Amino acid sequence: MDRLTSMAVFVKAIDLGSFAAAAAALDLSGPMVGKHVRFLEERLGMRLINRTTRRQNLTDVGRAYYDRCRVVLAEAEAADALATDQLSEPRGKLRVTMPVHFGRHCVTPVLLELARQYPALELDLSFSDRIVDLAEDGYDLAIRTGDLDDKAGVIARRVARQRMVVCAAPAYLGMHGRPGQVEDLPQHHAIIYRRSGRIRPWLFPRPGQPPLEVTPVNRLRLDDLDAIADVAAAGMGLAWLPSWLVRERIQAGALVVVLPDQPEFLYDGYALWPQTPHLPLKVRLAVDALAAALPRFMT
């Protein structure tokens, strides 16, 4: 007899409370259900169920075996579903939440290309710097940057590394001078990113040590990265921003990279999704597409 089939019959008999109920649900005869269970018991060399004319009870071994059979059957179903996915296309709604600027400039182009490739895929995109609960808010996927809090039931995969650079307008540097090293930054005015009431320090890598945290003098604090870049281009101070965000401004000469010889801090970007025995095809393809495409946006 097939062991996996016998496991499924055994689990069904326990779930429904009797061989007769399992037989009806599986379209088998009562004796055949008993035969499957006896096959497992003979193979294991021990009794799984204590049976009388009126009732049946799992033995201690039977209880442990039942729990493991449920896991094995779930994994087998997930494997079958995965194989089926390989022959199908992603379809239905993909709900994604992402940071406003990173999402709009980097993530969205990748997801739109995926939607062009698969016409049956729907996109429901939310742009917010608010941290959401994936399960509670009904999202399939979340994109987040920076440090992640450990959370049960959530899987994370790094899909990008943002290079952070200090930049300023030529007019500011002409008036205030150019810092020669990180230690000079506190003497300069800066435009600082502030979110949820918290001022974020600038980070600089150090070999074998935690990053150096620097918070320059600041009287301009904004919660919008694009606005910070604009204010910096207006000559109001230094800014610490992702290189992809200021690339065009630097190419146009509106901003200049300060401390070009200083190693850049790498700000990681992650894709997060709820832990599940079988990752839906639409989520898997989206994560793979982001991991493959986002690095080219990070230069």
C-alpha positions as CSV (number, residue, x, y, z in Angstrom):
1,M,0.0,0.0,0.0
2,D,1.1,3.6,-0.5
3,R,2.3,5.0,2.8
4,L,1.3,8.6,2.1
5,T,-2.2,7.5,1.2
6,S,-2.5,5.4,4.4
7,M,-1.3,8.4,6.4
8,A,-4.0,10.5,4.8
9,V,-6.7,7.9,5.7
10,F,-5.3,7.6,9.3
11,V,-5.4,11.4,9.8
12,K,-9.0,11.6,8.4
13,A,-10.2,8.8,10.7
14,I,-8.8,10.7,13.7
15,D,-10.1,14.0,12.5
16,L,-13.6,12.7,12.0
17,G,-13.7,10.4,15.0
18,S,-14.4,7.0,13.4
19,F,-13.5,4.7,10.6
20,A,-17.0,4.9,9.2
21,A,-16.9,8.7,8.9
22,A,-13.5,8.5,7.2
23,A,-14.8,5.9,4.8
24,A,-17.8,8.1,3.8
25,A,-15.6,11.2,3.4
26,L,-13.0,9.3,1.3
27,D,-15.4,7.2,-0.6
28,L,-13.8,4.0,0.8
29,S,-15.3,1.0,2.5
30,G,-15.0,0.7,6.3
31,P,-12.8,-2.4,6.1
32,M,-10.4,-0.5,3.7
33,V,-10.0,2.3,6.2
34,G,-9.0,-0.3,8.8
35,K,-6.7,-1.9,6.3
36,H,-4.8,1.4,5.8
37,V,-4.4,1.9,9.6
38,R,-3.2,-1.7,10.1
39,F,-0.7,-1.3,7.3
40,L,0.8,1.6,9.2
41,E,0.8,-0.2,12.5
42,E,2.4,-3.3,11.0
43,R,5.1,-1.1,9.3
44,L,5.8,0.7,12.6
45,G,5.5,-2.5,14.7
46,M,3.3,-0.8,17.3
47,R,-0.4,0.1,17.8
48,L,-1.6,3.6,16.9
49,I,-5.2,3.3,17.9
50,N,-6.8,1.4,20.8
51,R,-10.1,0.2,19.3
52,T,-13.2,-1.3,21.0
53,T,-16.7,-1.9,19.7
54,R,-17.8,1.5,21.0
55,R,-14.9,3.9,20.7
56,Q,-11.3,4.4,19.5
57,N,-8.5,6.3,21.2
58,L,-5.0,7.2,20.1
59,T,-2.1,5.6,21.9
60,D,0.7,7.9,23.0
61,V,2.7,6.8,20.0
62,G,-0.4,7.3,17.8
63,R,-0.9,10.9,19.0
64,A,2.8,11.8,18.2
65,Y,2.5,9.9,14.8
66,Y,-0.8,11.7,14.0
67,D,0.9,15.1,14.6
68,R,3.8,14.3,12.4
69,C,1.5,12.9,9.7
70,R,-0.3,16.2,9.5
71,V,3.0,18.0,8.9
72,V,4.1,15.5,6.2
73,L,0.7,15.7,4.4
74,A,0.8,19.5,4.5
75,E,4.3,19.6,3.1
76,A,3.3,17.1,0.4
77,E,0.4,19.3,-0.6
78,A,2.6,22.4,-0.7
79,A,5.1,20.5,-2.9
80,D,2.3,19.6,-5.3
81,A,1.0,23.2,-5.4
82,L,4.6,24.4,-6.1
83,A,4.9,22.0,-9.0
84,T,1.5,23.2,-10.3
85,D,2.7,26.8,-10.0
86,Q,5.6,26.1,-12.3
87,L,3.1,25.4,-15.1
88,S,0.8,28.4,-14.4
89,E,0.9,32.1,-14.3
90,P,0.5,34.4,-11.3
91,R,-3.0,35.8,-11.1
92,G,-5.2,37.7,-8.8
93,K,-4.5,40.7,-6.5
94,L,-1.0,41.3,-5.1
95,R,-1.2,43.8,-2.2
96,V,2.1,45.5,-1.4
97,T,3.0,48.2,1.1
98,M,6.2,50.1,0.7
99,P,8.0,53.3,1.8
100,V,6.9,56.4,-0.2
101,H,10.1,57.3,-2.1
102,F,11.9,54.0,-2.3
103,G,8.6,52.5,-3.4
104,R,7.8,55.1,-6.0
105,H,11.2,55.4,-7.5
106,C,12.6,51.9,-7.3
107,V,10.0,49.2,-6.3
108,T,7.1,50.3,-8.5
109,P,8.9,50.1,-11.9
110,V,9.8,46.5,-11.1
111,L,6.3,45.5,-10.1
112,L,4.8,47.3,-13.2
113,E,7.1,45.3,-15.4
114,L,5.9,42.2,-13.7
115,A,2.3,43.2,-14.3
116,R,3.1,43.8,-18.0
117,Q,4.6,40.3,-18.2
118,Y,1.6,38.6,-16.5
119,P,-1.8,40.2,-17.6
120,A,-3.8,38.2,-15.0
121,L,-1.8,39.8,-12.1
122,E,-3.5,42.7,-10.3
123,L,-1.4,45.2,-8.3
124,D,-2.8,47.0,-5.2
125,L,0.1,49.2,-4.0
126,S,0.2,51.3,-0.9
127,F,2.9,54.0,-0.3
128,S,3.5,54.7,3.4
129,D,6.4,54.9,5.8
130,R,4.1,53.5,8.5
131,I,5.0,50.0,9.7
132,V,2.0,47.7,9.1
133,D,1.0,44.3,10.3
134,L,1.0,42.1,7.2
135,A,-1.7,39.7,8.4
136,E,-3.9,42.2,10.2
137,D,-3.8,44.7,7.3
138,G,-4.2,42.0,4.6
139,Y,-0.9,42.7,2.7
140,D,0.8,39.9,0.7
141,L,4.2,41.7,0.7
142,A,5.9,44.6,2.5
143,I,9.0,46.4,1.5
144,R,11.0,48.0,4.3
145,T,14.4,49.6,4.7
146,G,16.8,49.7,7.7
147,D,16.8,47.5,10.7
148,L,14.0,45.0,11.1
149,D,12.3,44.0,14.3
150,D,12.2,40.2,14.9
151,K,8.6,39.1,14.4
152,A,7.2,35.6,14.5
153,G,5.4,34.4,11.5
154,V,7.2,36.8,9.1
155,I,9.9,35.9,6.5
156,A,12.4,38.6,5.3
157,R,14.7,38.6,2.3
158,R,17.2,41.4,1.5
159,V,16.5,42.7,-2.0
160,A,18.6,45.9,-2.1
161,R,21.4,47.8,-0.5
162,Q,21.1,51.6,-0.7
163,R,24.4,53.5,-0.7
164,M,24.1,56.5,1.5
165,V,26.1,59.7,0.5
166,V,26.6,63.1,2.1
167,C,25.9,65.8,-0.5
168,A,25.6,69.5,-0.7
169,A,25.1,72.3,-3.2
170,P,28.2,74.0,-4.7
171,A,26.9,77.3,-3.3
172,Y,26.8,75.9,0.3
173,L,30.3,74.5,0.0
174,G,31.6,77.8,-1.5
175,M,30.2,79.7,1.5
176,H,31.0,77.3,4.3
177,G,33.9,75.2,3.0
178,R,34.0,71.5,2.3
179,P,34.3,69.0,5.2
180,G,37.5,66.9,4.7
181,Q,36.5,64.0,7.1
182,V,33.5,62.7,9.0
183,E,34.7,64.4,12.2
184,D,34.2,67.8,10.4
185,L,30.4,67.2,9.9
186,P,29.2,68.4,13.3
187,Q,30.6,71.9,12.4
188,H,28.2,72.2,9.4
189,H,24.5,72.9,9.0
190,A,22.5,69.9,7.9
191,I,19.0,69.1,6.7
192,I,17.9,66.1,8.8
193,Y,15.3,63.4,8.2
194,R,12.8,63.1,11.0
195,R,10.1,60.5,11.1
196,S,7.6,59.7,13.9
197,G,9.2,62.4,16.1
198,R,12.7,60.8,15.9
199,I,15.8,62.3,14.4
200,R,17.8,59.8,12.5
201,P,21.6,60.0,12.9
202,W,23.9,59.7,9.9
203,L,25.8,56.4,9.9
204,F,29.3,55.7,8.7
205,P,30.9,52.2,8.6
206,R,33.9,51.4,10.7
207,P,35.9,48.2,10.3
208,G,35.2,45.7,13.1
209,Q,33.0,48.2,15.0
210,P,29.4,49.4,15.0
211,P,28.7,52.3,12.6
212,L,29.8,55.8,13.7
213,E,26.7,57.9,14.4
214,V,26.8,61.6,13.6
215,T,24.1,64.2,14.1
216,P,25.2,67.5,12.6
217,V,23.8,70.9,13.7
218,N,20.3,71.1,12.3
219,R,17.5,73.6,12.2
220,L,15.8,72.1,9.2
221,R,14.1,68.8,9.9
222,L,11.8,67.2,7.3
223,D,10.1,63.8,6.9
224,D,10.3,63.8,3.1
225,L,13.5,62.6,1.4
226,D,12.8,64.4,-1.9
227,A,12.2,67.6,0.0
228,I,15.5,67.2,1.8
229,A,17.3,66.8,-1.5
230,D,15.5,70.0,-2.8
231,V,16.5,72.0,0.2
232,A,20.1,70.8,0.0
233,A,20.2,71.8,-3.7
234,A,19.0,75.2,-2.6
235,G,22.2,75.6,-0.6
236,M,20.7,75.3,2.9
237,G,23.1,72.6,4.2
238,L,24.4,69.1,3.9
239,A,22.2,66.1,3.4
240,W,22.7,62.3,3.9
241,L,20.6,60.6,1.3
242,P,20.4,57.4,-0.8
243,S,22.6,57.7,-4.0
244,W,19.7,56.7,-6.2
245,L,17.6,59.6,-5.0
246,V,20.2,62.3,-5.7
247,R,21.8,60.7,-8.8
248,E,20.1,63.1,-11.3
249,R,20.8,66.2,-9.2
250,I,24.5,65.2,-8.9
251,Q,24.7,64.6,-12.7
252,A,23.1,68.0,-13.3
253,G,25.6,69.7,-10.9
254,A,22.9,70.8,-8.4
255,L,24.5,68.7,-5.7
256,V,28.1,67.5,-5.1
257,V,29.1,64.3,-3.2
258,V,31.0,65.3,0.0
259,L,33.6,63.0,1.4
260,P,33.9,60.9,-1.8
261,D,36.7,58.8,-0.3
262,Q,34.6,57.8,2.8
263,P,33.1,54.3,2.6
264,E,29.4,54.5,2.1
265,F,26.9,53.1,4.7
266,L,24.8,50.5,3.1
267,Y,21.1,50.8,4.1
268,D,19.4,47.5,3.4
269,G,16.0,47.0,1.8
270,Y,13.9,44.0,2.5
271,A,10.9,42.1,1.2
272,L,8.7,40.7,4.0
273,W,5.8,38.3,3.7
274,P,3.7,36.1,6.1
275,Q,5.2,32.7,6.8
276,T,3.2,30.0,5.0
277,P,3.8,26.3,4.0
278,H,3.3,27.3,0.4
279,L,4.4,30.7,-0.9
280,P,2.0,31.9,-3.5
281,L,3.4,32.2,-7.0
282,K,2.6,35.9,-7.3
283,V,4.6,36.7,-4.1
284,R,7.5,34.5,-5.0
285,L,7.8,36.0,-8.5
286,A,7.5,39.5,-7.1
287,V,10.3,38.9,-4.5
288,D,12.6,37.3,-7.1
289,A,12.0,40.2,-9.5
290,L,12.8,42.8,-6.9
291,A,16.0,40.9,-5.8
292,A,17.1,40.7,-9.4
293,A,16.2,44.2,-10.6
294,L,16.6,46.6,-7.6
295,P,20.5,46.5,-7.4
296,R,20.7,48.4,-10.7
297,F,18.6,51.2,-9.2
298,M,21.0,51.6,-6.3
299,T,24.0,53.1,-8.1
